[in-house]
Amino acid sequence: MMSSMQYDAFMKTVTFRLPGALIAELDREARTRRVSKSVVVRDRLRAGAPAADIREAKFDGIADLIGSVDRLPPGLSGERKTRLKATGYGRKRSR
């Protein structure tokens, strides 16, 4: 097992803001388990869903909408720059 000093050398620091109620919940759990709030946060993050699962879940939520808009030109995403130039998007306009 690594000493705490070696363990901390591999850790990166992240700062974020949380609502007061969540902070109080983390404090209670940390006191109950007799560990730091950092340990509680790390454990909760590890227990959550992996990022790939979250992306798949978001995609599954809109999968039925893909291709459901009628009357759009084919190849819309592949010809983005050509279409934007044709419509004059990005050109300087007179005032």
C-alpha positions in Angstrom: 0.0 0.0 0.0 1.2 3.5 -0.8 1.9 6.0 1.9 -0.5 9.0 1.9 2.2 11.3 0.6 2.8 9.1 -2.5 -1.0 8.7 -2.9 -1.5 12.5 -2.9 1.3 13.0 -5.4 -0.8 11.2 -8.0 -4.0 13.2 -7.3 -5.0 16.3 -9.2 -7.1 19.1 -7.6 -10.5 20.1 -8.9 -12.5 23.0 -7.5 -16.3 23.3 -8.0 -19.3 24.8 -6.3 -22.1 22.8 -4.7 -25.4 23.7 -3.1 -25.4 24.0 0.7 -27.7 21.1 1.2 -25.3 18.8 -0.7 -22.3 20.1 1.3 -24.2 19.3 4.5 -25.0 15.8 3.2 -21.3 15.2 2.3 -20.2 16.5 5.8 -22.6 14.1 7.5 -21.5 11.2 5.5 -17.8 12.0 6.0 -18.3 12.3 9.8 -20.3 9.1 9.9 -17.7 7.2 7.9 -14.8 9.0 9.6 -13.2 9.9 6.3 -12.6 13.2 4.5 -15.1 14.8 2.2 -12.7 14.2 -0.7 -13.0 10.4 -0.1 -16.8 10.6 0.0 -16.9 12.6 -3.3 -14.4 10.2 -5.0 -16.5 7.2 -3.8 -19.7 8.7 -5.1 -18.1 9.6 -8.5 -16.8 6.1 -8.8 -20.2 4.6 -8.0 -21.8 6.7 -10.8 -22.3 5.7 -14.4 -19.3 5.8 -16.7 -19.2 8.6 -19.2 -19.8 6.3 -22.2 -23.0 5.0 -20.6 -24.2 8.6 -20.1 -23.5 9.5 -23.8 -25.4 6.4 -24.9 -28.3 7.2 -22.7 -28.5 10.7 -24.1 -28.4 9.3 -27.6 -31.1 6.8 -26.8 -33.3 9.6 -25.6 -33.3 11.3 -29.0 -32.7 8.3 -31.4 -36.3 8.3 -32.5 -36.1 11.9 -33.6 -33.1 11.4 -35.9 -34.3 11.8 -39.5 -37.7 12.9 -38.6 -37.5 16.4 -40.1 -39.0 16.5 -43.6 -37.9 18.7 -46.5 -34.3 19.2 -45.6 -31.7 18.9 -48.4 -29.7 15.7 -48.5 -26.0 15.8 -47.3 -26.7 18.8 -45.1 -23.9 18.2 -42.6 -21.3 17.2 -45.3 -21.8 20.4 -47.3 -21.9 22.8 -44.4 -19.3 25.3 -45.6 -20.6 25.4 -49.2 -24.2 26.0 -48.0 -23.1 28.8 -45.6 -21.1 30.5 -48.3 -24.1 30.3 -50.7 -26.4 32.0 -48.2 -23.9 34.7 -47.4 -23.2 33.7 -43.8 -20.1 35.2 -42.4 -19.7 38.0 -44.9 -19.2 41.5 -43.7 -22.3 43.6 -44.2 -22.5 47.3 -44.8 -23.9 49.4 -42.0 
